[in-house]
Amino acid sequence: MPQSVSNAYSQVEPLLKGISEYAEQTLRTYCDRSGYLFFDRIKKVESLSEKLEGGRIAKWSDIDDLYACTIVIPTASHEPGVIRKLDACFARVAMRSRGTAKKAPEVFRFDTTRYYARLSENAAAERVPGIGGVTFEVQIATAFEYAWSTVTHDLVYKGDRVDWKKQRLAAQLKAAVEQIEMIIGAFDQVSGAVPESEWPEIAAKDSIVARFQELIADGVIASNLTPVSWRRFADNVFALVASYTSNNHARPVAVDSLLTEFATAWRQPGAPPCPESGSLFQMVLGHVGKPDTVGSLDRYTVVNSVEMRDFYNLDNVCREFEFDSASHGLDG
């Protein structure tokens, strides 16, 4: 590589390391907490030299990706929040939002949002002199965009040949990614156009959610027992019914019987006060564990607890979950 490039790079390299450390400290915790992925890199001098030889950059100060990081978000709807976070942490220089680049309708290429920034004055003042003058890049990519760019970059641009077919295929894959993103962005609307096939298990689980939501809305069940995930709750209730109903075709009817019996028991005038501790599923287990109910716990593994005994009167179960490894760890 040219010695001039090597000399200039060696002068800025300590600044890049400082930026990398600060960005890592500032963004990784945020990404971990938000469920995003975070990747970063300092451009190698060899890669920089090849980029400069392309003739598209007029001066050193125009280089804006010597340090770059990527935040991978589930969908584009998360992007505004990420941008607010970046504005709060850095000094924005420029931003190229997704979809703003002009391209023909038949063209499919890299189009991820790129946020260009520098360290804030306060952050720069606490670090190596000159670090505040270095611009760096933050890419905000969706999961599908990141997967496409990562895979096709290695397959297409790191090969030993310039291959029309590979570039064509990469563009076709990008078109598929854009279609997936579009469908996800309008998921509720698009799902309404999907032809529906009857499936008794799905209908039974939907009924579970609807009936219990009605009990909470009517004040029969305390609202603080609302499960974190209604989908998981419905799965668990259905699995409970399946444990004592061996016939697949009979399970939807068995679910309806349990729901009707449960609602009747708690809606009747003489029903005890609704517990406000434990979980909604523990409440169901407590009901099924009583004598003379439509269900049985004989074949269901129950996570026993103080709440099950004190609030739901269930202390003897046939199949109790074992805290074997956890108990051994505590004993040690």
C-alpha positions, 0 to 999 in steps of 0.5 A: 500500500502507499506509504502515505496512506500507512502514515496517515492511518497510523496517526488516526488509529489511536483515535479509532480505538478510543471511538470504538471503546466509547461506542461499545460502552454506550451502545452495547448495553442499550442493544442488549437491553432492547434485544438488538444485536451490535457489531463493530469494526475498525477498518483495516489499512489494507481495505482503506487503501483499496477504497482510496484507490477507487478515486471517489474520495477527494480528501482524508476528512471525507472518510466517514467509516474508518470506524463503523458499527451496526445495530441490528433491529427486528423490523424497521419500526424500531429504527426511530427509537434507535435514532433517538438514542444515537442523537442523545449519545453523539453529535450527528453529522449526517444521515442517509435514511433507508429508501432515500437513495434514488434507484430504478424500480427494477434495481435492488441493492444495499439500502440500509440507514446510515447514521454519521456522527462524532463524539459529543464535545463532553465525551471528546474532551475526556479522551485523546486530543483530536478524537472529536474530529473523526466521523464514524458510521452507524448502520441500522439494519433489520435482521433480514437486511443484515443477513442479506448483506453479510452473506452476499458480501462474502459470496459476491465481493470477496471472490476472485472473479467479477461474476454477472450471475452472482451479482444478479442472484444477490440482487434477486435475494435483496428483492426477496428481502424487501418483499419480506420486510414489506409483508412484516411491516403490514403484517396485520393487514396482509394476514387478513388476506391469507385464506384460512383453513380450519384447525381445531387446536388453534380454535381451541387455544383462541377460545382459551384466550377469549374466555379468560380475557372475558373473566378478567374484563368482568372483574372475576379474575384479578387483572394483575394475574394477566399472563405475560404471554397469552399465547404461551398461557393458551399453549399451557392450558391446552397441554394440560387438557391434552395430558388427560385427554388422549384422543386428539379429536376430543381435546377441543371439546375437553377444553370447552368443558374445562373453560365452562366449568372454571367460569361457572365455579368462579362466577357463582355467588358463593365463589371464594375471593380471587387470589391476587398472587401467583399466576393465572395458570396456577389458578387453573391448576388449582381448579383441575387439582380439585376432586370431581372436576373434568380434568386431572393432574395425574399425568401433568408435571407441576412446578410446585411452590408455596403459592400453589399450596397457600393460594390454590390448595394444591400441595400433593401432585403425582408428577412434581417438577424436580429442582435437581441441579439447582438444589445441588448447587445450593447445597454445595 
